[in-house]
């Protein structure tokens, strides 16, 4: 019974791979094989790969937030990273007030959800249909506003939060990997899967997808479109909060610039995945995370100082060479 | 019979352009009413005024309730299903997801509604996983209708269902609408270019011209009216 279930899921996974555009699936398989071979041959390579995947999951989470917002409201939210940073400060404050790390974690996700919906209703909705530039200015303004408010409340100095995963390191042969990285990967992947399941299996998720795809038709079947778009922003803020909370321990301290490079990586990930594709955002995040880690180690002139410009170069290259990204598909439509 | 839907002196505009100049009409509960008229007469706008997808003024009452402050989503929750021109299927979603959205305002299991719809459109059941955008035009029109049926509306607004469809399909579509009307008492307001078909299926009709009601009556009356025969029935 379980065997046949496993067999079915394997066939399904294979089927999903087959549905991808062929060059993309080849690229993904080749990439995964390359990482595996590299990891088996070199301990350092293996460590960098796992680390890169963990960081990449964080980028993917923020990228997914960008994609959700873009799909729902056609707005590129430049403030998504700063919002994530601010919610991480909220968690910091809650812990300082005496909550345990995980109590603060979940409380922060709830606060992020409310914050995201409020921002959509108060700031984005009034300008959304005015012009593209108005929406861009609002999110850039929000970036500056959040940055200012965080500096005003908490100051710009480093803050320290307790580590959510302890300081244990696992050793396998010559490979040592901190428990932190497995923790980051697990938390982000669970959050992403949760959001995916919500969209895929619930009536609310279906209504949210419909509202983003075809607002007018959705209203005609009784969907409260405005409410769905606000919930979309709320969910994006939750994913951002997860990204911020998981980025903080990898940096070992919290300061107001926490998410600024990560926003660039997330944009690169989102565009690499195809700006409209949630799965693409996550795959793109993982790919960017791993490749940044490996490139900095192995490609001679690129050092960690050039990491962010390198990610930006990837972003530009994708926009120029393959604007639909890896998983962005042109829509199937017959008249 | 009481009127399920009443419009009194309804005006509508797109920006500066007046599309309706005071339309009054009534649709009795359990009847099929056709709206006829040339292109640009305001037929589609009349439906849009009812479902709240265009700015309108005047009095609109549905089941005795004023509709003028109710948006399209509110109208759907009150039991109005509007199948817009160009079908309005969610082409990116699957057939099943389209049907599920049709029943969005319904609580609890929608299985009985689906079973019921599958008796009218058996092929939908086998193709529930198919992306709606990959259906043919006729199939999409049927899906749009099926989606409206799972809603179990009190009032169905149908906009140009025959547009771009093969005559066989059009006949099939009107047969199903008529059947639902007779067996389940569904009230229908249908906009149709093909006056012949529309008057065959409808109990009564309104002829619009330049945003006004030019003529109204029972289908039998309209069919024998000289101006209707000349302009719309091609006699």
Interface residues (C-beta under 8 A of the other chain):
Chain A: X203 X206 X207 X209 X210 X213 X214 X216 X217 X218 X219 X220 X221 X222 X223 X224 X225 X331 X332 X333 X334 X335
Chain B: X51 X53 X71 X72 X73 X76 X77 X81 X82 X84 X88 X89 X90 X91 X92 X93 X97 X100 X101 X102 X104 X105 X131 X133 X134 X135 X136 X137 X147 X151
